[in-house]
Amino acid sequence: MYGDQQRKNRASYSEEQIGAVLSDIGLEPESETGKDFICFCPYHSNTDTPSFSVSKHSGVYLCFNAMCGAKGTLAGLVKDNHPDKLGEFEVLRFILKRKGVRKHSLADEVARNRKKQEDFNIMPAAMFDRLHAGLLETPDAVRYLVEERGFDEDTLEEFYIGYSAKMGMVTVPMHDPLGNYVGLIGRSVEGKRFKNSVGLPVSRTLWNLHRAKAASDTLILVEASFDAMRVSQAGYPNVAALLGGNLSNLHIELIEKYFNSIVIMTDFDDKSNYVQKYCRKCPDPFACLGHNPGRELGKLIAERVKGKRIRWASYDYKIVYPNNAKDPGDLTDDEIVHCIKNSVNNLEYSQWQLT
C-alpha cells in the first residue's frame, strides 16, 4: 500500500515542491541542470564538490561519487535526513504539505545559483608568472618533476608549472573552458600532501578542457592533473582530468557539448585499500570486500554520458595497465600510446567484469 501511494504521490511532484522539500531538510541546491537539482551529498558529507543529483520531476536522487553511489526516492531522502524520526506516512505528509510552496522564491534562488555556476573567479596572470619563475629557480622541484614524475621541460613549460617556496609545493594552474586562470593545484615535493586554492571549481569544469576541446572531438578522460600531463606528453593533447572521484552533471554537459567520443583512462585501484566499515554499495554493508573507485568512476561515466562513442584504454586482453600500474602517471610514454591505441569498446570492456 505504501509503495503504491508513494508512486502516486511521486507522479504529482512539481519542481517547486521538490525544491521546497530539499530546502526544508537542509539540502539547498548549489546549482541545477534542466532536469536535476545539484546539492552536496548528505550521505558522505562532502563539502567541496556538489555531487548529489535530485530529479526535479520524480525526486529520485543519485550521488555521482563513485565511492558513495547513494540512490533512492524523495521519501527515502526525507526519512534519512529529517531531524525528527518521521514514520512513512509522516514523510508523505511532509512532502505533500510543500506542494505549491515557494514558487517564486525558489525560481529566484535557482537563477542566482545558475548565474553563480557560470561565473568563474578569474585570477591574475602575474601570480602564475611568479610561480613559474620560482620553479626554474628551484632545482629540487625540477628534479622531482623530471626524474620522479617523468616530465620533460617542454611539458613543464606548456602547462606553466610553478613552485611555491612558502608552501613547499609544485603548483599546477587550472583554467575555465575559455582558458582563463581560475585556480591552483598544489602538491608537495616531499611526501604526498595536496593543497588547492580556495574555491577550486572542480565540479564546474574539467582540468585542461580548454586545450582538449581545441585539439580533438575525442576526449581522453583521466583523474588527476599529473596523469593528464603525462598523457599529453605522450602525444595526446585531447586529455582532461576530473580531479577526484566526482562526476557532476555539469561535467556531463561539458563532455556532451564538446566531444563525440571518449576514451576512459581512470585509475585501476587496489580494492584492499577501499574496504569500508559500513558500505552502502555492498549487499551486506558489514562485509565489504573492497572497491575499485577508479573503475567505478569509469563505469559511471559510461552510464551517464549519452549518445557518445565510449572506449576504455587497455594494454591487453583483460589487462588495463601493464606491470600492475595504478594510473597513466605510472606508465612510460610508449605504454600510454599502446593503451590508447589498444582501447576496447564499452561492450567488450563490460564483459571483462573488471572491478
MILODREN-747714 format. One line per 4 residues: their letters; for each residue x, y, z of C-alpha. Coordinates in steps of 0.2 Angstrom, whole numbers. Example, Ala and Ser with C-alpha at 12.3 -4.5 7.8 and 13.67 -1.06 7.14 Angstrom:
! residues 2
as> 62/-22/39 ~ 68/-5/36;
This chain:
! residues 355
mygd> 0/0/0 ~ 14/12/5 ~ 23/9/-11 ~ 8/12/-22;
qqrk> 4/28/-13 ~ 22/33/-14 ~ 22/31/-33 ~ 6/40/-35;
nras> 12/55/-25 ~ 29/55/-34 ~ 20/57/-51 ~ 12/73/-44;
ysee> 28/81/-38 ~ 32/98/-45 ~ 49/106/-47 ~ 44/119/-34;
qiga> 38/106/-22 ~ 54/96/-23 ~ 65/112/-21 ~ 55/116/-5;
vlsd> 57/99/2 ~ 76/100/-1 ~ 77/117/7 ~ 67/111/22;
igle> 78/96/26 ~ 94/107/24 ~ 99/102/6 ~ 99/119/-3;
pese> 103/117/-21 ~ 120/123/-26 ~ 116/123/-45 ~ 104/114/-57;
tgkd> 103/107/-74 ~ 87/106/-85 ~ 81/90/-76 ~ 90/90/-59;
ficf> 95/100/-43 ~ 113/98/-38 ~ 117/98/-19 ~ 131/92/-8;
cpyh> 128/74/-3 ~ 121/71/14 ~ 127/53/14 ~ 146/55/13;
sntd> 146/73/19 ~ 155/81/5 ~ 158/100/7 ~ 169/104/-8;
tpsf> 161/96/-23 ~ 142/95/-25 ~ 139/78/-32 ~ 121/74/-27;
svsk> 108/75/-40 ~ 89/76/-37 ~ 77/74/-51 ~ 65/90/-52;
hsgv> 51/79/-58 ~ 52/62/-48 ~ 63/67/-33 ~ 74/52/-37;
ylcf> 92/55/-31 ~ 109/49/-35 ~ 126/53/-29 ~ 139/54/-43;
namc> 154/50/-31 ~ 160/33/-36 ~ 164/28/-18 ~ 146/33/-12;
gakg> 133/29/-25 ~ 119/33/-14 ~ 102/32/-23 ~ 84/32/-19;
tlag> 67/41/-18 ~ 62/58/-12 ~ 53/49/3 ~ 68/40/7;
lvkd> 78/56/7 ~ 67/64/19 ~ 66/50/30 ~ 85/49/31;
nhpd> 88/67/33 ~ 74/75/43 ~ 80/80/60 ~ 65/71/68;
klge> 62/52/65 ~ 47/53/54 ~ 37/37/50 ~ 32/33/32;
fevl> 15/42/32 ~ 23/57/41 ~ 36/58/27 ~ 22/58/14;
rfil> 13/72/23 ~ 29/82/25 ~ 31/81/6 ~ 13/85/2;
krkg> 12/100/13 ~ 25/108/2 ~ 15/107/-14 ~ 14/124/-21;
vrkh> 26/132/-8 ~ 39/145/-13 ~ 36/145/-31 ~ 43/162/-34;
slad> 57/162/-22 ~ 64/145/-27 ~ 64/151/-45 ~ 74/166/-40;
evar> 86/155/-30 ~ 89/144/-44 ~ 93/158/-56 ~ 105/165/-44;
nrkk> 114/148/-42 ~ 114/146/-61 ~ 122/163/-63 ~ 135/159/-49;
qedf> 138/142/-59 ~ 143/152/-75 ~ 154/164/-66 ~ 172/159/-63;
nimp> 184/169/-51 ~ 197/174/-64 ~ 214/175/-56 ~ 229/187/-61;
aamf> 242/180/-73 ~ 256/189/-64 ~ 254/177/-49 ~ 256/162/-61;
drlh> 271/171/-69 ~ 280/172/-52 ~ 276/154/-48 ~ 283/148/-64;
agll> 299/158/-62 ~ 300/150/-44 ~ 300/133/-52 ~ 315/137/-63;
etpd> 324/144/-48 ~ 321/128/-38 ~ 332/113/-44 ~ 324/101/-31;
avry> 307/104/-38 ~ 313/102/-56 ~ 322/86/-51 ~ 306/79/-43;
lvee> 296/83/-59 ~ 308/77/-72 ~ 316/62/-63 ~ 302/56/-52;
rgfd> 287/61/-62 ~ 294/58/-79 ~ 290/76/-86 ~ 301/84/-99;
edtl> 305/103/-99 ~ 293/106/-114 ~ 279/99/-104 ~ 283/109/-88;
eefy> 283/125/-99 ~ 267/120/-109 ~ 257/118/-93 ~ 266/133/-84;
igys> 270/123/-69 ~ 276/133/-54 ~ 283/131/-37 ~ 278/140/-21;
akmg> 293/141/-8 ~ 281/146/5 ~ 270/131/4 ~ 285/119/-2;
mvtv> 274/114/-16 ~ 273/112/-35 ~ 259/122/-42 ~ 248/117/-57;
pmhd> 237/130/-65 ~ 218/127/-68 ~ 208/136/-81 ~ 190/139/-86;
plgn> 183/132/-103 ~ 189/148/-111 ~ 207/146/-104 ~ 207/159/-90;
yvgl> 216/156/-74 ~ 204/151/-61 ~ 214/141/-48 ~ 229/132/-42;
igrs> 233/114/-38 ~ 247/111/-25 ~ 257/96/-22 ~ 272/94/-11;
vegk> 289/88/-17 ~ 292/78/-1 ~ 278/66/4 ~ 261/67/-4;
rfkn> 252/82/3 ~ 239/92/-8 ~ 233/110/-6 ~ 221/118/-18;
svgl> 217/136/-20 ~ 201/141/-11 ~ 185/138/-21 ~ 194/127/-34;
pvsr> 180/124/-47 ~ 182/105/-48 ~ 163/102/-51 ~ 161/116/-64;
tlwn> 174/112/-77 ~ 187/99/-81 ~ 206/102/-79 ~ 214/105/-96;
lhra> 197/106/-105 ~ 201/122/-115 ~ 216/113/-123 ~ 207/96/-125;
kaas> 192/103/-135 ~ 203/113/-146 ~ 214/98/-150 ~ 200/85/-155;
dtli> 182/79/-154 ~ 188/63/-144 ~ 192/66/-126 ~ 204/55/-115;
lvea> 197/56/-98 ~ 209/53/-83 ~ 208/58/-64 ~ 222/68/-60;
sfda> 231/83/-67 ~ 248/74/-67 ~ 240/60/-76 ~ 233/71/-89;
mrvs> 250/80/-92 ~ 259/63/-94 ~ 246/58/-107 ~ 248/75/-116;
qagy> 267/72/-116 ~ 264/55/-125 ~ 256/64/-139 ~ 238/66/-134;
pnva> 234/84/-130 ~ 215/80/-131 ~ 215/74/-112 ~ 206/81/-97;
allg> 205/77/-79 ~ 191/76/-67 ~ 202/80/-51 ~ 194/67/-40;
gnls> 181/54/-39 ~ 166/65/-43 ~ 157/66/-59 ~ 145/81/-59;
nlhi> 130/84/-71 ~ 140/99/-77 ~ 154/88/-81 ~ 142/78/-91;
elie> 135/93/-100 ~ 153/99/-105 ~ 158/82/-111 ~ 142/80/-122;
kyfn> 144/98/-128 ~ 162/97/-134 ~ 166/79/-139 ~ 159/65/-149;
sivi> 169/50/-142 ~ 178/47/-125 ~ 192/36/-120 ~ 191/31/-102;
mtdf> 208/31/-93 ~ 203/31/-75 ~ 214/23/-61 ~ 215/5/-58;
ddks> 215/5/-39 ~ 219/-9/-26 ~ 202/-15/-19 ~ 210/-19/-2;
nyvq> 213/0/1 ~ 195/4/-1 ~ 186/-8/11 ~ 173/2/21;
kycr> 166/-2/38 ~ 148/2/33 ~ 146/0/14 ~ 131/7/6;
kcpd> 136/-2/-11 ~ 138/-20/-5 ~ 123/-32/-2 ~ 130/-34/16;
pfac> 136/-17/22 ~ 146/-25/36 ~ 155/-37/24 ~ 163/-25/11;
lghn> 177/-34/1 ~ 183/-18/-6 ~ 180/-7/-21 ~ 190/0/-36;
pgre> 184/18/-36 ~ 194/22/-52 ~ 185/8/-62 ~ 168/13/-54;
lgkl> 170/31/-59 ~ 174/25/-77 ~ 158/14/-76 ~ 148/29/-70;
iaer> 155/40/-85 ~ 150/26/-97 ~ 132/25/-90 ~ 129/44/-88;
vkgk> 136/51/-104 ~ 123/48/-118 ~ 125/47/-137 ~ 144/46/-137;
rirw> 156/33/-143 ~ 164/26/-127 ~ 180/16/-126 ~ 192/10/-112;
asyd> 211/11/-113 ~ 218/-6/-111 ~ 235/-14/-113 ~ 230/-31/-117;
ykiv> 215/-43/-115 ~ 208/-40/-98 ~ 224/-30/-93 ~ 221/-12/-91;
ypnn> 238/-6/-87 ~ 255/-16/-88 ~ 265/-21/-73 ~ 251/-18/-61;
akdp> 252/1/-64 ~ 238/11/-55 ~ 236/26/-67 ~ 243/34/-83;
gdlt> 256/43/-72 ~ 265/26/-68 ~ 267/22/-87 ~ 280/26/-100;
ddei> 275/37/-115 ~ 276/21/-126 ~ 264/12/-114 ~ 252/26/-114;
vhci> 251/26/-133 ~ 249/7/-133 ~ 234/8/-120 ~ 225/21/-130;
knsv> 228/13/-147 ~ 223/-3/-140 ~ 207/4/-132 ~ 191/-8/-132;
nnle> 173/-3/-134 ~ 162/-2/-119 ~ 153/-18/-123 ~ 169/-28/-123;
ysqw> 176/-20/-108 ~ 160/-23/-98 ~ 162/-42/-102 ~ 179/-42/-94;
qlt> 170/-38/-77 ~ 185/-29/-70 ~ 180/-20/-54;
